[in-house]
Amino acid sequence: MSQTVIILTEDTLLPSDVEQILGLDDRTAETTYSVLVPTEAEHSVVSAFLNNLWLLDLKEAWEDLTGANDVDESTARAEAAQALGESVGALEKAGATVSSATVADDPIAAMKEELTSGDVIQVVAVTQPRPVEDTFHTNWADRAQEALGVPVLHFYSGTSFLGN
């Protein structure tokens, strides 16, 4: 019986991310991975500033305040498409069966739609650390856990650290 794991990632999956994801399940041959990459161009300036300040990335914090990190919609879509293609390629190279889609706005709605197929067993959210969102439980993983009713694993890209 086929089962699906939804992978929500903001960036290209790193080799260590792929290894961790595929290592979660010993039935990889029976699992299809659906990769979703949000193409959000808008972000909270205050939240981004505080996240970077909290992480002691003063240059990024300053760029958030001055608008240097602002991205237009077409650039955001191009970056998401590139991250999606590279992530799918990395998963397939590791032997996974993959389906994929980019998501223009809220990926929660896309994940809800996939849940209607009835074979989604888990969501894996791979993000950068965002202390503000993690503290107040407003990150993608927490939002997915609330909305979907399936297990959600959240870890930070390139690490084995689990998100809050």
C-alpha positions as CSV (number, residue, x, y, z in Angstrom):
1,M,0.0,0.0,0.0
2,S,1.4,3.4,-1.0
3,Q,1.7,6.1,1.6
4,T,2.7,9.8,1.2
5,V,5.0,12.0,3.3
6,I,4.6,15.7,2.6
7,I,7.9,17.6,2.8
8,L,7.5,21.4,3.3
9,T,10.7,23.2,2.8
10,E,11.7,26.9,2.3
11,D,15.0,26.1,0.7
12,T,16.7,23.4,-1.3
13,L,17.0,20.3,0.8
14,L,20.6,19.6,1.7
15,P,22.1,16.1,1.5
16,S,21.8,15.8,5.3
17,D,18.2,16.8,5.1
18,V,17.4,14.1,2.5
19,E,19.3,11.5,4.6
20,Q,17.3,12.4,7.7
21,I,13.9,12.4,5.9
22,L,14.5,9.1,4.1
23,G,15.8,7.6,7.4
24,L,12.5,8.3,9.1
25,D,10.8,5.3,7.5
26,D,12.0,1.8,6.7
27,R,9.4,1.5,4.0
28,T,10.9,4.0,1.7
29,A,10.1,1.9,-1.4
30,E,6.4,2.1,-0.5
31,T,6.5,5.9,0.3
32,T,5.9,8.8,-2.1
33,Y,7.3,12.1,-1.1
34,S,5.4,15.3,-2.0
35,V,7.6,18.3,-1.9
36,L,6.0,21.7,-1.3
37,V,8.0,25.0,-1.5
38,P,6.1,28.2,-0.6
39,T,6.8,31.1,-2.9
40,E,6.0,33.8,-0.4
41,A,7.4,37.2,-1.3
42,E,6.0,39.0,1.7
43,H,7.2,38.6,5.2
44,S,6.9,40.4,8.5
45,V,9.7,43.0,8.7
46,V,9.5,43.1,12.5
47,S,9.5,39.3,12.8
48,A,12.4,38.9,10.4
49,F,14.4,41.7,12.1
50,L,13.8,40.0,15.6
51,N,14.7,36.6,14.3
52,N,18.0,37.8,12.8
53,L,18.7,39.9,15.9
54,W,18.0,36.9,18.1
55,L,20.4,34.8,16.0
56,L,23.0,37.6,16.2
57,D,23.0,38.1,12.5
58,L,23.2,41.9,12.7
59,K,23.8,42.4,8.9
60,E,20.6,40.5,8.0
61,A,18.7,42.3,10.7
62,W,19.8,45.7,9.3
63,E,18.9,44.5,5.8
64,D,15.5,43.5,7.0
65,L,14.9,47.0,8.4
66,T,16.2,48.8,5.3
67,G,14.3,46.6,2.9
68,A,17.4,45.1,1.3
69,N,15.9,41.6,1.8
70,D,12.6,42.4,0.1
71,V,11.9,40.1,-2.8
72,D,9.3,40.6,-5.6
73,E,6.8,37.9,-6.5
74,S,8.5,36.8,-9.7
75,T,11.9,36.4,-8.0
76,A,10.2,34.5,-5.1
77,R,8.6,32.1,-7.6
78,A,11.9,31.6,-9.5
79,E,13.7,30.9,-6.2
80,A,11.0,28.4,-5.1
81,A,11.0,26.6,-8.5
82,Q,14.8,26.3,-8.3
83,A,14.7,25.0,-4.7
84,L,11.9,22.6,-5.7
85,G,13.8,21.2,-8.7
86,E,17.0,20.7,-6.7
87,S,15.2,19.1,-3.8
88,V,13.3,16.7,-6.0
89,G,16.5,15.8,-7.8
90,A,18.3,15.1,-4.4
91,L,15.5,12.9,-3.2
92,E,15.3,11.0,-6.5
93,K,19.0,10.6,-6.6
94,A,18.7,9.0,-3.1
95,G,16.1,6.5,-4.5
96,A,12.9,8.2,-3.4
97,T,9.7,8.4,-5.4
98,V,8.7,12.0,-5.6
99,S,5.8,14.1,-6.7
100,S,6.1,17.9,-6.4
101,A,4.4,21.3,-6.5
102,T,5.2,24.9,-5.7
103,V,2.7,26.7,-3.6
104,A,2.0,30.4,-4.2
105,D,0.7,31.4,-0.9
106,D,-0.4,29.3,2.1
107,P,1.0,25.7,1.8
108,I,-1.4,24.6,4.5
109,A,-4.3,24.7,2.0
110,A,-2.3,22.6,-0.5
111,M,-1.5,20.1,2.3
112,K,-5.2,19.9,3.2
113,E,-6.0,19.1,-0.4
114,E,-3.4,16.3,-0.5
115,L,-4.9,14.9,2.7
116,T,-8.1,14.2,0.8
117,S,-6.3,11.3,-1.0
118,G,-6.2,9.5,2.4
119,D,-2.7,8.2,2.2
120,V,-0.7,11.1,3.8
121,I,0.9,9.7,7.0
122,Q,3.2,12.5,8.0
123,V,4.4,16.1,7.3
124,V,8.1,17.0,7.5
125,A,8.8,20.7,7.8
126,V,12.4,21.7,7.0
127,T,13.0,25.4,7.8
128,Q,15.6,27.9,9.0
129,P,15.5,28.7,12.7
130,R,13.0,31.5,13.4
131,P,13.1,32.1,17.1
132,V,10.1,34.4,17.2
133,E,7.8,32.0,15.2
134,D,9.1,29.0,17.1
135,T,8.6,30.6,20.5
136,F,5.0,31.7,19.7
137,H,4.2,28.5,17.7
138,T,3.4,30.3,14.5
139,N,5.9,28.5,12.2
140,W,4.8,26.3,9.3
141,A,5.2,23.1,11.4
142,D,2.9,24.3,14.2
143,R,0.4,25.7,11.8
144,A,0.4,22.3,9.9
145,Q,0.0,20.4,13.1
146,E,-3.0,22.4,14.1
147,A,-4.7,22.3,10.7
148,L,-4.0,18.8,9.4
149,G,-4.3,16.3,12.2
150,V,-1.3,14.2,11.0
151,P,2.1,13.9,12.7
152,V,4.4,16.8,11.9
153,L,8.2,16.6,12.3
154,H,10.0,20.0,12.3
155,F,13.7,20.2,12.0
156,Y,16.2,22.9,10.9
157,S,17.8,22.7,7.5
158,G,21.3,21.2,7.6
159,T,21.1,20.1,11.2
160,S,19.5,17.3,13.3
161,F,18.0,19.9,15.6
162,L,14.3,19.5,16.0
163,G,12.2,22.7,15.9
164,N,9.9,23.7,18.7
